[in-house]
Amino acid sequence: MSSLQTKEKLDKKEIIKSFERGCKPCSEHKTGIEYERLPIFSATNKAADYYSEFGVCNFLRNFAKEENWDYITDDYNIIGLKQGHDTITLEPGCQMELSLKPENTIDDLEKKINSLDKKMKPVLNKSGISLLSYGVSPVSTHKSINLIPKKRYKIMAKYLWGILSDVMMRETAGIQACFDFESEEDAMLKFKIANKLSPFMTAMFANSPIRGGVETGYKSFRALSWLNTDNDRCGFVGQIDENFSFEEYVNYVLESPMIFINRENTPVEINGKVTFDEFMKNGWQGFEADIDDFNLHANLYFPEVRLRKFIEIRNHDCVNKGLQYAILAIYKGILYNKTAIKEIEELFKDFDYRDFSELRYNVPKGALDSKIGKFQAKDIAKEILYIAEKSLIEQNTGEEKYLDSIKEYTMNGISPADLIIRNWNGLWNKDIKKLIKYISA
């Protein structure tokens, strides 16, 4: 494998331009979702593995044949499927992610997911697999969940530090929401607001209190796992600064340690020995940086809110029963309405970075019972919901209906996890089968 390269060195201006190319007029702004779920074998309730006769690889192969999807492969191993702009991919522990082409309305996304689920259901049933809409594996723990055969995941698993990094990689499932921006100024405003909203949204949609068959004492064990995974690349980017820019975001990514690069379809491990900034300036073992290296490195940077050619908000437990669309509706109501953004800024004006950071550390355990400054998170969450609903009504798309599912919780000061804990210690009598039925897709 040759390490000799003659092209010009990558510079920061080229990287910044790649973000600038994401700017779109408001008329073209859409909403996107990445929806991860946990596959289990219905007969045992244990995590479905990749390799077994009726495992997840077998499901992908059969579904591709039935519905005419193309394979996504890594060294000839099937690690996902694609059809047009839509993909079904596997996370490290076989978590199944639907990533759909962004749409103008949440209704369009819901229809696509419902249609896809309807097509997947009989094929999953033949394999004896069920999908769980839940934030953490309820029965199997990471020690019994093998990594799928994807080269980057093996490298990541070996490199990522933090006492719960294996839990994050192999056990957790989340929902990511994606939104467009008009300009650098618009992107930075939305980025700042999304970061400040993120701990409240983690609390509102907390949905992972039972793990390994027992109550953990946390309402979002998924969020706890991210708190304990590689702080060089997780958490908030910067101090949620008022004057953030594309360049400042890029600087944070450049300063983080590199995990690996790809050359000739083969990973070259770096394992944190240099930052991307050092790699860009000095190269590494004969290799020079290019924009593909930066894009890979930026995808291995895992903040609560990630900047790409769009804004990707990453901090939500997987949920179902319409709550997955409520996540999108809250952000759409706020981020796509300048008046709503101003109202959120007014709501947050007395809180600083330390307040939001402390809340982020407290919500995995307390969810909406946590405090920010002198206030209850549940009271702030109600105001967030009110602002989002008012905005959606003004947008006149009918999408305020998607807030009904979360209003039942938030207006009563609880999260989905609170209801699960109540049932777990009450009607369900700690019966894991009843939890599984409740969180099945």
LINJO-V46665 format. One record per residue. SS is DSSP state (2 for helix, 1 for strand, 0 for the rest). D_FIRST is the distance of its C-alpha to the first C-alpha in whole Angstrom. Layout:
SS;D_FIRST  SS;D_FIRST
This chain:
0;0  0;4  0;7  0;9  0;12  0;15  0;17  0;20  0;20  0;21  0;25  2;27  2;29  2;27  2;26  2;30  2;31  2;29  2;31  2;34  0;33  0;34  0;38  0;40  0;44  2;46  2;47  2;43  0;43  0;42  1;41  1;38  1;38  1;35  1;37  1;36  1;38  1;38  1;38  1;40  1;42  0;45  0;47  0;46  0;45  0;41  1;38  0;37  0;33  0;31  0;31  0;34  0;36  0;38  0;35  2;33  2;31  2;33  2;35  2;32  2;32  2;36  2;36  2;34  2;36  2;39  2;38  0;36  0;33  1;29  1;27  1;24  1;21  1;19  0;17  0;20  1;22  1;25  1;25  1;27  1;29  1;30  1;33  0;33  0;33  1;33  1;31  1;32  1;29  1;29  0;29  0;27  0;30  0;31  0;33  1;34  1;33  1;35  1;34  0;36  0;36  0;38  1;42  0;45  0;47  2;47  2;49  2;46  2;43  2;46  2;47  2;43  2;42  2;46  2;45  2;41  2;43  2;46  2;43  2;41  2;44  2;45  2;41  2;41  2;45  2;44  2;41  0;43  1;41  1;43  1;41  1;43  0;43  0;43  0;41  1;40  0;40  0;44  0;43  0;40  0;38  2;35  2;35  2;36  0;33  0;30  0;27  0;26  0;22  0;20  2;17  2;18  2;22  2;21  2;19  2;22  2;24  2;23  2;23  0;26  0;29  0;33  0;35  0;35  2;32  2;31  2;35  2;33  2;30  2;32  2;35  1;36  0;37  1;38  1;38  1;37  1;39  1;38  1;40  0;39  0;40  0;42  0;41  2;40  2;43  2;43  2;40  2;41  2;44  2;43  2;40  2;43  2;45  2;43  2;42  2;46  2;46  2;43  2;45  2;48  2;46  2;45  2;48  2;50  0;47  0;47  0;46  1;45  0;48  1;47  1;44  0;44  0;48  1;49  1;50  0;48  0;50  0;48  0;48  1;45  2;43  2;40  2;40  2;41  2;37  2;36  2;38  0;36  0;33  0;31  0;33  0;30  0;29  1;32  1;36  0;38  0;36  0;38  0;42  0;42  0;43  0;46  0;44  0;40  0;38  2;35  2;34  2;35  2;33  2;30  2;31  2;31  2;28  2;26  0;28  0;26  1;24  0;20  0;19  1;15  1;13  1;11  1;8  0;7  0;10  1;9  1;11  1;10  1;14  0;16  0;19  0;22  0;21  0;21  1;23  2;22  2;24  2;22  2;19  2;20  2;22  2;20  0;16  1;15  0;12  0;11  1;11  0;14  0;16  0;17  2;20  2;18  2;17  2;20  2;22  2;20  2;21  2;24  2;24  0;24  0;27  1;30  1;33  0;36  1;36  1;33  1;33  0;31  0;32  0;35  1;36  1;35  1;38  1;36  1;39  1;41  1;41  0;41  0;45  0;47  0;50  0;50  2;49  2;45  2;47  2;49  2;46  2;45  2;48  2;49  2;46  2;47  2;50  2;50  2;47  0;48  0;51  2;52  2;55  2;54  2;51  2;54  2;56  2;53  2;53  2;56  2;56  2;53  0;55  0;56  0;53  0;50  2;47  2;48  2;50  2;47  2;45  2;47  2;48  2;44  2;45  2;48  2;48  2;46  2;49  2;52  2;50  2;53  2;55  0;53  1;55  1;54  0;56  0;59  1;58  1;58  2;54  2;56  2;59  2;56  2;54  2;57  2;57  2;54  2;55  2;58  2;56  2;53  2;56  2;58  2;55  2;55  2;58  2;58  2;55  0;57  0;54  0;56  2;53  2;55  2;56  2;52  2;54  2;56  2;54  2;53  2;57  2;58  2;56  2;56  0;60  0;61  0;58  0;56  0;52  2;51  2;51  2;54  2;56  2;53  2;54  2;58  2;58  2;56  0;58  0;61  0;61  0;58  0;59  0;55  0;55  2;51  2;52  2;54  2;51  2;49  2;51  2;51  2;48  1;47  0;46
